[in-house]
Amino acid sequence: MMEKNARIYVAGHRGMVGSAIVRELERQGYTNIITRTHKELDLCRQEDVEKFFADEKPEYVFLAAAKVGGIVANSEALADFMYFNMILEMNVIHSAYENGCKKLEFLGSSCIYPRLAPQPMPESCLLTSELEKTNEAYALAKISGLKYCEFLNKQYGTDYISVMPTNLYGPNDNYHPTHSHVLPALIRRFHEAKEQNLPYVTCWGDGSPLREFLYVDDLANLCVFLMNNYSGDETVNAGTGKELTIKELTELTAKVIGYTGEIRWDTSKPNGTPRKLLDVSKATALGWTYKTELEDGIRLAYEDFLNNPMRAER
């Protein structure tokens, strides 16, 4: 268990996941949280990361920093997504090991699993067949990070763990028109269509893919729970165990935002992976379950979007 005054470093504290972890740590009474902005510490610069860890000596690390994006960004910047994520995570994990960090938690993504993995996807299906091509570079980087944690545990006896979240959404999300994930993209699109009184909104694909969504504050709660209650080489899936089609998600988002126009589908655009449902029985067996239902979460995310208009510019 982490002591309430333990030195805890949250890498990526300005992002959606990192900021949620900071909120959760503060909510639970942790008082010594270490953060650095990208301007203060570039995690891709090995020498700077090594100096930071040598100076600060964090006892616990939540590695939530990453270069992230939706299907367009992942497809157009394959090399960038692979390079920046691999360099960043290797620098942080290795420096944590070199400086005697008690425990590190690595945040990955459900895209690490094969494109045609068994559904729901158990942690054990990792590396059993090929990845989805549209986010292969990002997935390979994340697989490398979780495997490095596993190999450090096996070779040096460290206590480094990994958690693989499903699709996330919530406060501090990225609402960029082309570089965001599906749910924040829909929130922005329907909000603007409502504001401009547009007669229809066009969405990518045919709406058939199945997806699972987890509210980011629920993930943060799981992250702290796992840091205090789990040790092991195998990753832990983070999700709800529930799924819906992109068409159903689109209609639900339009309903929450109050857009009443037509929804059209551009079938010339890719659907992405046909289904991505996580097997969450491992987290459930450890004693954790999610709290926020999707419609309530979308409403909270939309409120955050309305209260923070600059988020739409990122």
C-alpha positions in Angstrom: 0.0 0.0 0.0 1.2 3.5 -0.8 1.7 5.7 2.3 -0.4 8.9 2.2 2.9 11.0 2.1 4.7 8.8 -0.4 6.5 10.5 -3.2 4.2 9.8 -6.2 5.1 10.9 -9.7 2.3 11.1 -12.3 3.8 11.4 -15.8 1.4 13.1 -18.1 -0.6 14.9 -15.4 -2.1 17.4 -17.9 -3.6 14.7 -20.1 -7.0 13.2 -19.6 -5.8 10.1 -17.8 -3.0 11.7 -15.8 -5.2 14.5 -14.6 -7.8 12.0 -13.5 -5.2 10.0 -11.6 -4.1 13.2 -9.8 -7.7 14.0 -8.9 -8.2 10.4 -7.6 -5.0 10.5 -5.5 -6.0 13.9 -4.0 -9.5 12.5 -3.3 -7.9 9.6 -1.4 -5.7 11.9 0.7 -2.3 11.5 -1.0 -0.3 14.6 -0.3 3.1 14.4 -2.0 2.2 14.2 -5.8 5.1 15.1 -8.1 4.3 16.5 -11.6 6.1 18.2 -14.5 4.8 19.9 -17.6 6.3 19.0 -21.0 8.0 22.4 -20.9 9.6 21.6 -17.6 10.6 18.0 -18.5 10.7 16.5 -22.0 10.3 12.7 -21.3 11.8 12.0 -24.7 15.2 13.4 -23.6 16.9 10.6 -21.7 19.5 12.8 -19.9 16.8 15.1 -18.6 14.6 12.2 -17.4 17.6 10.5 -15.7 18.4 13.8 -13.8 14.7 14.2 -12.8 14.6 10.8 -11.3 18.0 11.1 -9.6 16.9 14.5 -8.0 13.3 13.6 -7.1 13.5 9.9 -6.3 9.8 9.1 -6.7 8.7 6.0 -4.8 5.7 5.3 -7.0 5.2 6.2 -10.7 2.0 6.3 -12.7 3.1 6.4 -16.4 0.2 8.0 -18.1 2.2 10.2 -20.6 1.9 9.3 -24.3 1.4 10.6 -27.8 -2.2 9.7 -28.6 -4.7 10.2 -31.3 -7.7 8.8 -33.2 -7.8 6.7 -36.3 -6.7 9.6 -38.6 -3.7 10.6 -36.5 -2.6 7.0 -36.0 -2.8 6.3 -39.7 -1.0 9.4 -40.9 1.8 9.5 -38.4 2.9 5.9 -37.9 6.6 6.6 -37.4 5.9 9.5 -35.0 3.5 7.4 -32.8 6.0 4.6 -32.6 9.1 6.7 -31.9 7.8 9.1 -29.4 5.9 6.6 -27.3 8.8 4.1 -27.3 11.4 6.6 -26.4 9.2 8.2 -23.7 8.2 5.0 -21.9 11.7 3.5 -22.0 13.2 6.6 -20.5 10.7 6.7 -17.7 10.6 3.0 -16.9 14.4 2.6 -17.0 15.1 5.7 -14.9 12.5 4.4 -12.3 14.4 1.1 -12.1 17.8 2.8 -11.9 16.6 5.0 -9.0 15.0 2.4 -6.9 11.3 3.2 -7.6 9.2 0.9 -5.3 6.4 0.4 -7.9 5.5 1.6 -11.4 2.2 1.4 -13.2 2.3 1.5 -17.0 -0.8 2.7 -18.8 -1.4 1.1 -22.2 -4.4 0.7 -24.5 -6.7 -2.1 -25.6 -5.4 -1.7 -29.2 -2.4 -3.9 -28.1 -4.6 -6.9 -28.7 -5.0 -8.6 -32.1 -7.4 -7.3 -34.6 -9.4 -10.5 -34.6 -8.9 -11.5 -30.9 -11.4 -13.7 -29.2 -14.3 -11.6 -27.7 -14.3 -10.5 -25.0 -10.5 -10.1 -25.1 -8.6 -11.7 -22.2 -5.2 -10.5 -21.2 -3.7 -13.8 -22.4 -4.5 -13.1 -26.1 -1.7 -10.6 -26.4 0.6 -11.3 -29.3 -1.4 -14.3 -30.6 -2.1 -12.8 -34.1 -1.7 -9.7 -36.1 -2.7 -6.2 -35.0 -5.1 -3.7 -36.5 -3.1 -1.9 -39.2 -4.6 1.6 -38.5 -3.0 1.8 -35.0 -0.2 -0.8 -35.3 2.6 1.6 -34.6 1.0 2.8 -31.3 0.1 -0.7 -30.3 3.7 -2.0 -30.9 5.1 0.9 -28.7 2.6 0.1 -25.9 3.4 -3.7 -26.1 7.1 -2.8 -25.8 6.4 -0.8 -22.7 4.4 -3.5 -20.9 6.9 -6.2 -21.9 9.8 -4.1 -20.6 8.0 -3.9 -17.2 7.5 -7.7 -17.3 11.1 -8.3 -18.2 12.4 -6.0 -15.4 10.3 -8.0 -13.0 11.7 -11.3 -14.1 15.3 -10.2 -14.4 15.6 -7.8 -11.5 12.7 -8.5 -9.2 10.9 -5.1 -9.6 7.2 -4.7 -8.9 6.1 -3.0 -12.2 2.5 -3.5 -13.4 0.5 -2.6 -16.5 -3.1 -1.7 -17.0 -4.8 -1.8 -20.4 -7.9 0.6 -20.6 -10.6 0.3 -23.2 -11.8 3.5 -25.0 -11.7 6.4 -22.5 -13.6 9.6 -22.3 -14.3 12.4 -19.8 -12.9 15.6 -18.4 -9.8 17.0 -20.1 -10.3 15.0 -23.3 -9.0 16.1 -26.7 -11.7 17.5 -29.0 -9.5 18.3 -32.0 -11.6 18.0 -35.2 -9.3 15.3 -36.8 -6.9 14.0 -34.1 -9.4 13.1 -31.4 -11.0 9.7 -30.6 -14.5 8.8 -31.6 -16.5 10.0 -28.5 -15.0 13.4 -28.1 -15.1 13.9 -31.9 -18.9 13.1 -31.8 -19.4 15.5 -28.9 -17.8 18.3 -30.8 -19.4 17.5 -34.1 -23.0 17.4 -32.6 -22.4 20.4 -30.5 -21.3 22.5 -33.5 -24.1 21.1 -35.6 -26.6 22.1 -33.0 -25.1 25.6 -32.7 -25.2 26.1 -36.4 -28.6 24.4 -36.9 -27.2 22.0 -39.5 -29.7 19.6 -41.1 -27.4 16.6 -40.9 -24.1 15.3 -39.5 -21.9 12.8 -41.5 -20.0 10.1 -39.6 -17.3 7.7 -40.7 -17.9 4.1 -41.7 -21.3 2.3 -41.5 -21.8 2.5 -37.7 -21.5 -1.3 -37.3 -18.3 -1.7 -35.2 -18.8 -2.5 -31.5 -17.0 -0.5 -28.9 -16.7 -0.3 -25.1 -16.2 3.0 -23.2 -14.9 3.7 -19.7 -15.3 7.0 -17.9 -11.7 8.3 -17.1 -12.4 8.9 -13.4 -13.4 5.3 -13.1 -10.1 4.3 -14.7 -8.2 6.5 -12.3 -9.9 4.8 -9.4 -8.8 1.4 -10.8 -5.2 2.7 -11.3 -4.9 3.6 -7.6 -6.6 0.4 -6.6 -4.2 -1.7 -8.6 -1.1 0.2 -7.3 -2.2 -0.8 -3.8 -3.7 -4.3 -4.5 -2.0 -6.0 -7.4 1.4 -7.3 -8.4 2.1 -9.5 -11.4 3.7 -9.7 -14.9 0.4 -10.0 -16.8 -1.5 -6.8 -17.6 -4.9 -6.0 -16.2 -7.8 -5.0 -18.5 -9.7 -1.9 -17.5 -13.3 -1.6 -18.9 -17.0 -2.1 -18.2 -17.6 -5.4 -19.9 -20.4 -3.7 -21.9 -20.4 -2.7 -25.6 -22.6 -0.9 -28.1 -22.3 -0.2 -31.9 -20.9 3.1 -33.1 -24.3 3.8 -34.5 -25.9 3.4 -31.1 -23.1 5.6 -29.5 -23.7 8.2 -32.2 -27.4 8.3 -31.5 -26.9 8.4 -27.7 -24.4 11.3 -28.0 -26.8 13.3 -30.2 -29.5 12.7 -27.7 -27.4 14.0 -24.7 -26.3 17.0 -26.7 -29.8 17.7 -28.0 -29.1 17.5 -31.7 -32.2 16.4 -33.6 -31.0 16.5 -37.2 -30.2 13.5 -39.5 -27.2 11.3 -39.0 -25.6 10.1 -42.3 -22.8 7.5 -42.8 -19.8 7.8 -45.2 -19.1 4.2 -46.0 -16.0 5.2 -48.1 -14.2 5.8 -44.7 -12.8 3.0 -42.6 -14.6 1.3 -39.7 -11.5 0.2 -37.9 -11.5 -2.9 -35.8 -14.9 -4.7 -36.0 -15.1 -5.4 -32.2 -13.1 -4.5 -29.1 -14.6 -5.7 -25.9 -12.3 -6.4 -23.0 -12.6 -9.4 -20.6 -12.7 -7.6 -17.3 -13.1 -10.7 -15.1 -9.6 -10.2 -13.7 -10.2 -6.7 -12.3 -13.6 -8.0 -11.1 -12.0 -10.9 -9.3 -9.6 -8.4 -7.6 -12.6 -6.6 -6.2 -13.1 -3.6 -8.6 -16.0 -2.6 -10.9 -16.8 0.6 -12.8 -19.3 3.1 -11.5 -20.3 5.5 -14.3 -22.8 4.5 -16.9 -22.2 5.7 -20.4 -25.1 8.2 -20.8 -24.2 9.8 -17.4 -20.6 9.9 -18.5 -21.3 11.5 -21.8 -23.3 14.2 -20.0 -20.4 14.9 -17.6 -18.0 15.0 -20.6 -20.2 17.4 -22.5 -20.4 19.7 -19.4 -16.6 19.7 -19.3 -16.5 20.5 -23.0 -18.9 23.5 -22.5 -17.0 24.8 -19.5 -13.6 24.6 -21.1 -14.0 25.9 -24.7 -10.2 26.0 -25.3 -10.2 22.2 -25.3 -11.8 22.2 -28.7 -8.7 24.0 -30.1 -6.3 21.2 -29.1 
